[in-house]
Amino acid sequence: MKQTHEQKLHMLPSTYYVWCGGSCDYGHDERYSGGAYIMQKDGEVIEQYVITDNHTTEFRMILSVMIHAMEVIPESSDIVFLTNVSYIQQNFDKEPTPKSANADLINRCIALKAKHLSASVKLVPFHKYPPLPQTHAMAHEAMKGEKMRLQ
């Protein structure tokens, strides 16, 4: 019998779980970037979303997909964002300073979070939960497509 190393995450009923990932081509001046999420509720995938941009970072792309998720999820919901990016956990709902990067997106996250019962970020190991590498792959493919489109 084949064993799997996939871990199961204890998911609470009626909570939205949003797996967030990103990709960025730091090696080129255009810095193509992508972000993606896979949204689950009650153990089922209910939505997938991908965004791309250039001259930006994967952090901005991940914050952007989080904003989109909080906009489409019904108000007064419980949301858990799952990512392996500690920057997101440390910054998505912390009041930015004048020197903060991504202050515009962080402020939008703070405003949207207030419309929900809860919104939190949980750090999870990248390779232990298949949806996380899937979001990275989705973002990477979209980023490559954007790069091809603009060349």
Backbone as CSV, one residue per row, in Angstrom:
resi,resn,N_x,N_y,N_z,CA_x,CA_y,CA_z,C_x,C_y,C_z
1,MET,0.836,-1.168,0.000,0.000,0.000,0.000,0.892,1.247,0.000
2,LYS,0.601,2.172,-0.888,1.394,3.388,-1.012,1.064,4.344,0.140
3,GLN,2.116,4.848,0.776,1.921,5.813,1.845,2.029,7.219,1.275
4,THR,1.289,8.103,1.859,1.352,9.495,1.440,1.916,10.333,2.582
5,HIS,2.639,11.364,2.229,3.211,12.255,3.235,2.374,13.519,3.378
6,GLU,1.245,13.548,2.673,0.373,14.708,2.759,-0.237,14.772,4.160
7,GLN,-0.126,15.929,4.778,-0.726,16.113,6.086,-2.126,16.671,5.915
8,LYS,-2.963,16.352,6.852,-4.318,16.897,6.856,-4.349,18.070,7.822
9,LEU,-4.986,19.117,7.417,-5.151,20.290,8.243,-6.549,20.227,8.840
10,HIS,-6.661,20.416,10.134,-7.976,20.420,10.779,-8.699,21.691,10.359
11,MET,-9.758,21.518,9.585,-10.505,22.660,9.075,-11.861,22.723,9.764
12,LEU,-12.157,23.878,10.295,-13.427,24.087,10.975,-14.537,24.320,9.951
13,PRO,-15.712,23.751,10.201,-16.827,23.986,9.281,-17.162,25.476,9.210
14,SER,-17.582,25.902,8.074,-18.013,27.280,7.814,-16.880,28.305,7.817
15,THR,-15.643,27.883,8.024,-14.501,28.793,7.925,-13.957,28.711,6.497
16,TYR,-13.595,29.843,5.953,-12.966,29.891,4.633,-11.463,29.733,4.822
17,TYR,-10.883,28.786,4.107,-9.433,28.563,4.120,-8.908,28.957,2.756
18,VAL,-7.954,29.880,2.738,-7.448,30.428,1.483,-5.944,30.176,1.422
19,TRP,-5.551,29.230,0.561,-4.140,28.905,0.341,-3.580,29.968,-0.586
20,CYS,-2.533,30.677,-0.167,-1.977,31.797,-0.937,-0.520,31.539,-1.310
21,GLY,-0.204,31.782,-2.563,1.171,31.642,-3.014,1.500,32.685,-4.061
22,GLY,2.786,32.839,-4.303,3.221,33.819,-5.289,4.511,33.402,-5.948
23,SER,4.859,34.142,-6.979,6.087,33.891,-7.713,6.562,35.217,-8.293
24,CYS,7.874,35.394,-8.352,8.430,36.638,-8.878,9.732,36.342,-9.608
25,ASP,9.921,36.994,-10.743,11.126,36.846,-11.539,12.075,37.994,-11.193
26,TYR,12.807,37.831,-10.088,13.702,38.879,-9.616,14.909,39.076,-10.533
27,GLY,15.119,38.150,-11.472,16.293,38.217,-12.322,16.180,39.154,-13.506
28,HIS,15.036,39.767,-13.718,14.850,40.655,-14.861,14.333,42.014,-14.404
29,ASP,14.685,43.055,-15.137,14.251,44.410,-14.786,12.735,44.545,-14.743
30,GLU,12.037,43.796,-15.588,10.579,43.900,-15.635,9.928,43.317,-14.392
31,ARG,10.626,42.462,-13.691,10.186,41.786,-12.476,8.717,41.350,-12.578
32,TYR,8.474,40.409,-13.476,7.143,39.847,-13.609,6.793,39.089,-12.338
33,SER,5.558,39.239,-11.870,5.140,38.584,-10.636,3.729,38.044,-10.791
34,GLY,3.428,37.045,-9.983,2.090,36.473,-9.976,1.705,36.078,-8.570
35,GLY,0.420,36.038,-8.323,-0.123,35.573,-7.057,-1.342,34.718,-7.338
36,ALA,-1.619,33.784,-6.447,-2.760,32.899,-6.649,-3.295,32.420,-5.317
37,TYR,-4.570,32.031,-5.349,-5.115,31.352,-4.188,-6.027,30.221,-4.601
38,ILE,-6.173,29.293,-3.676,-7.170,28.225,-3.762,-8.006,28.374,-2.497
39,MET,-9.293,28.631,-2.668,-10.184,28.853,-1.534,-10.991,27.585,-1.266
40,GLN,-11.033,27.206,0.008,-11.801,26.034,0.428,-12.772,26.419,1.539
41,LYS,-13.896,25.728,1.539,-14.864,25.851,2.625,-15.518,24.496,2.787
42,ASP,-15.661,24.070,4.015,-16.246,22.759,4.310,-15.535,21.641,3.549
43,GLY,-14.211,21.777,3.405,-13.394,20.750,2.776,-13.435,20.705,1.262
44,GLU,-14.145,21.614,0.632,-14.278,21.636,-0.825,-13.645,22.889,-1.411
45,VAL,-12.992,22.755,-2.560,-12.473,23.922,-3.278,-13.664,24.655,-3.872
46,ILE,-13.783,25.935,-3.532,-14.914,26.712,-4.049,-14.482,27.799,-5.035
47,GLU,-13.197,28.127,-5.047,-12.730,29.141,-5.995,-11.218,29.083,-6.117
48,GLN,-10.740,29.422,-7.310,-9.318,29.628,-7.551,-9.174,30.981,-8.227
49,TYR,-8.082,31.653,-7.928,-7.887,32.998,-8.454,-6.406,33.218,-8.698
50,VAL,-6.093,33.899,-9.817,-4.701,34.199,-10.178,-4.636,35.646,-10.650
51,ILE,-3.535,36.315,-10.302,-3.304,37.693,-10.727,-1.834,37.828,-11.131
52,THR,-1.566,38.692,-12.101,-0.181,38.952,-12.505,0.031,40.454,-12.647
53,ASP,1.280,40.823,-12.591,1.666,42.220,-12.796,3.162,42.228,-13.076
54,ASN,3.666,43.349,-13.502,5.119,43.468,-13.657,5.612,44.662,-12.863
55,HIS,6.918,44.732,-12.687,7.563,45.772,-11.879,7.066,45.747,-10.432
56,THR,6.905,44.548,-9.890,6.408,44.420,-8.519,7.016,43.178,-7.868
57,THR,6.481,42.781,-6.729,7.032,41.656,-5.976,5.963,40.606,-5.707
58,GLU,6.413,39.429,-5.342,5.452,38.390,-4.985,4.703,38.759,-3.709
59,PHE,5.309,39.544,-2.815,4.605,39.975,-1.607,3.381,40.805,-1.979
60,ARG,3.551,41.729,-2.920,2.401,42.536,-3.374,1.347,41.660,-4.027
61,MET,1.772,40.676,-4.754,0.817,39.796,-5.417,0.032,38.955,-4.395
62,ILE,0.718,38.466,-3.373,0.022,37.680,-2.340,-0.947,38.573,-1.576
63,LEU,-0.522,39.767,-1.188,-1.443,40.687,-0.520,-2.634,41.012,-1.426
64,SER,-2.399,41.136,-2.715,-3.483,41.426,-3.664,-4.495,40.290,-3.740
65,VAL,-4.029,39.049,-3.739,-4.992,37.939,-3.785,-5.733,37.826,-2.453
66,MET,-5.081,38.173,-1.358,-5.770,38.173,-0.062,-6.879,39.220,-0.055
67,ILE,-6.597,40.386,-0.605,-7.613,41.440,-0.711,-8.787,40.944,-1.529
68,HIS,-8.499,40.335,-2.663,-9.572,39.810,-3.507,-10.420,38.803,-2.737
69,ALA,-9.772,37.908,-2.013,-10.511,36.900,-1.242,-11.423,37.567,-0.212
70,MET,-10.891,38.545,0.523,-11.719,39.210,1.544,-12.857,40.011,0.923
71,GLU,-12.695,40.435,-0.338,-13.771,41.150,-1.032,-14.874,40.210,-1.494
72,VAL,-14.526,38.988,-1.901,-15.541,38.073,-2.436,-16.167,37.173,-1.370
73,ILE,-15.490,36.954,-0.277,-16.057,36.158,0.811,-17.120,37.002,1.510
74,PRO,-18.268,36.418,1.807,-19.326,37.199,2.468,-18.836,37.849,3.763
75,GLU,-19.298,39.080,3.996,-18.930,39.795,5.218,-19.312,38.964,6.439
76,SER,-18.633,39.237,7.538,-18.855,38.555,8.820,-18.489,37.073,8.760
77,SER,-17.507,36.743,7.955,-17.026,35.362,7.844,-15.748,35.184,8.645
78,ASP,-15.403,33.932,8.915,-14.111,33.563,9.485,-13.219,33.118,8.339
79,ILE,-12.015,33.683,8.272,-11.086,33.402,7.175,-9.725,33.039,7.761
80,VAL,-9.128,31.991,7.226,-7.748,31.637,7.563,-6.966,31.599,6.257
81,PHE,-5.966,32.456,6.155,-5.059,32.440,5.009,-3.906,31.510,5.349
82,LEU,-3.569,30.622,4.435,-2.500,29.650,4.634,-1.386,29.937,3.646
83,THR,-0.187,30.148,4.157,0.957,30.482,3.314,2.236,30.034,4.016
84,ASN,3.316,30.043,3.281,4.622,29.777,3.888,5.459,31.060,3.965
85,VAL,4.861,32.199,3.691,5.570,33.475,3.622,5.372,34.243,4.936
86,SER,6.399,34.253,5.765,6.287,34.897,7.077,6.038,36.406,6.960
87,TYR,6.545,37.045,5.907,6.283,38.477,5.696,4.789,38.759,5.727
88,ILE,4.008,37.891,5.108,2.557,38.087,5.047,1.967,38.007,6.452
89,GLN,2.345,36.990,7.201,1.813,36.842,8.550,2.199,38.042,9.426
90,GLN,3.407,38.505,9.285,3.907,39.594,10.130,3.341,40.960,9.759
91,ASN,2.852,41.115,8.526,2.503,42.459,8.055,1.079,42.679,7.575
92,PHE,0.309,41.651,7.274,-0.959,41.869,6.580,-1.965,42.700,7.390
93,ASP,-1.853,42.695,8.706,-2.812,43.460,9.505,-2.146,44.351,10.551
94,LYS,-0.884,44.675,10.331,-0.144,45.573,11.231,-0.123,46.970,10.627
95,GLU,-0.482,47.944,11.426,-0.512,49.327,10.954,0.843,49.693,10.353
96,PRO,0.870,50.069,9.063,2.154,50.399,8.443,2.702,51.733,8.936
97,THR,3.997,51.843,8.855,4.681,53.096,9.171,4.969,53.819,7.854
98,PRO,5.431,55.057,7.903,5.778,55.746,6.653,6.859,55.015,5.845
99,LYS,7.653,54.178,6.493,8.712,53.449,5.788,8.285,52.051,5.350
100,SER,7.080,51.643,5.689,6.611,50.287,5.359,6.463,50.097,3.857
101,ALA,6.912,48.960,3.389,6.633,48.570,2.009,5.185,48.084,1.947
102,ASN,4.539,48.284,0.852,3.189,47.782,0.598,2.129,48.373,1.528
103,ALA,2.360,49.586,2.015,1.423,50.201,2.961,0.013,50.306,2.389
104,ASP,-0.109,50.596,1.094,-1.437,50.710,0.479,-2.207,49.396,0.576
105,LEU,-1.533,48.297,0.288,-2.204,46.995,0.328,-2.466,46.550,1.764
106,ILE,-1.532,46.829,2.643,-1.722,46.465,4.055,-2.903,47.239,4.634
107,ASN,-3.013,48.523,4.319,-4.155,49.306,4.790,-5.469,48.748,4.252
108,ARG,-5.459,48.289,3.012,-6.679,47.689,2.443,-7.009,46.384,3.164
109,CYS,-6.001,45.586,3.471,-6.228,44.343,4.229,-6.835,44.649,5.595
110,ILE,-6.315,45.664,6.270,-6.832,46.043,7.587,-8.304,46.454,7.484
111,ALA,-8.630,47.254,6.478,-10.019,47.698,6.302,-10.947,46.524,6.004
112,LEU,-10.517,45.611,5.163,-11.360,44.465,4.819,-11.473,43.479,5.974
113,LYS,-10.398,43.310,6.713,-10.432,42.411,7.872,-11.514,42.845,8.853
114,ALA,-11.699,44.143,9.012,-12.698,44.678,9.938,-14.122,44.289,9.553
115,LYS,-14.333,43.909,8.298,-15.667,43.526,7.835,-15.985,42.054,8.101
116,HIS,-15.011,41.326,8.637,-15.186,39.899,8.884,-15.107,39.604,10.376
117,LEU,-15.647,38.455,10.766,-15.537,38.043,12.167,-14.079,37.866,12.542
118,SER,-13.342,37.206,11.655,-11.907,37.023,11.879,-11.221,36.791,10.547
119,ALA,-9.972,37.199,10.505,-9.107,36.927,9.353,-7.699,36.809,9.918
120,SER,-7.097,35.649,9.731,-5.767,35.408,10.273,-4.903,34.720,9.228
121,VAL,-3.597,34.727,9.478,-2.645,34.051,8.600,-1.966,32.960,9.398
122,LYS,-1.965,31.767,8.833,-1.288,30.627,9.444,-0.145,30.215,8.530
123,LEU,1.052,30.116,9.102,2.201,29.634,8.333,2.160,28.113,8.299
124,VAL,2.326,27.571,7.104,2.340,26.125,6.932,3.551,25.742,6.088
125,PRO,4.088,24.535,6.305,5.236,24.094,5.504,4.839,23.931,4.033
126,PHE,5.673,24.447,3.159,5.379,24.481,1.722,5.078,23.102,1.143
127,HIS,5.899,22.106,1.423,5.764,20.809,0.753,4.832,19.837,1.462
128,LYS,4.301,20.192,2.614,3.453,19.249,3.350,1.987,19.328,2.977
129,TYR,1.581,20.388,2.321,0.189,20.580,1.941,0.120,20.899,0.447
130,PRO,-0.356,19.975,-0.381,-0.353,20.175,-1.839,-0.971,21.479,-2.346
131,PRO,-2.007,22.037,-1.713,-2.530,23.291,-2.275,-1.513,24.435,-2.300
132,LEU,-0.562,24.429,-1.383,0.408,25.528,-1.359,1.343,25.488,-2.573
133,PRO,1.978,24.353,-2.894,2.763,24.336,-4.139,1.898,24.564,-5.382
134,GLN,0.634,24.169,-5.323,-0.257,24.409,-6.463,-0.456,25.903,-6.689
135,THR,-0.615,26.670,-5.601,-0.785,28.115,-5.788,0.483,28.737,-6.367
136,HIS,1.635,28.254,-5.914,2.892,28.760,-6.454,2.971,28.449,-7.961
137,ALA,2.618,27.234,-8.332,2.653,26.843,-9.745,1.666,27.670,-10.566
138,MET,0.490,27.909,-10.032,-0.505,28.736,-10.727,0.043,30.148,-10.950
139,ALA,0.635,30.722,-9.906,1.197,32.071,-10.003,2.357,32.106,-10.996
140,HIS,3.205,31.084,-10.944,4.364,31.021,-11.833,3.926,30.927,-13.297
141,GLU,2.953,30.079,-13.572,2.463,29.934,-14.951,1.833,31.227,-15.451
142,ALA,1.058,31.884,-14.606,0.444,33.154,-14.997,1.517,34.212,-15.246
143,MET,2.550,34.214,-14.399,3.658,35.156,-14.542,4.373,34.918,-15.878
144,LYS,4.622,33.650,-16.206,5.278,33.339,-17.486,4.401,33.769,-18.660
145,GLY,3.092,33.573,-18.536,2.175,33.989,-19.587,2.184,35.495,-19.782
146,GLU,2.235,36.230,-18.679,2.300,37.695,-18.740,3.594,38.134,-19.411
147,LYS,4.678,37.466,-19.073,5.978,37.789,-19.658,5.944,37.578,-21.178
148,MET,5.380,36.450,-21.611,5.280,36.154,-23.057,4.376,37.185,-23.748
149,ARG,3.294,37.556,-23.109,2.339,38.494,-23.691,2.970,39.871,-23.908
150,LEU,3.834,40.294,-22.975,4.413,41.629,-23.053,5.689,41.701,-23.876
151,GLN,6.227,40.589,-24.284,7.464,40.619,-25.081,7.185,40.728,-26.544
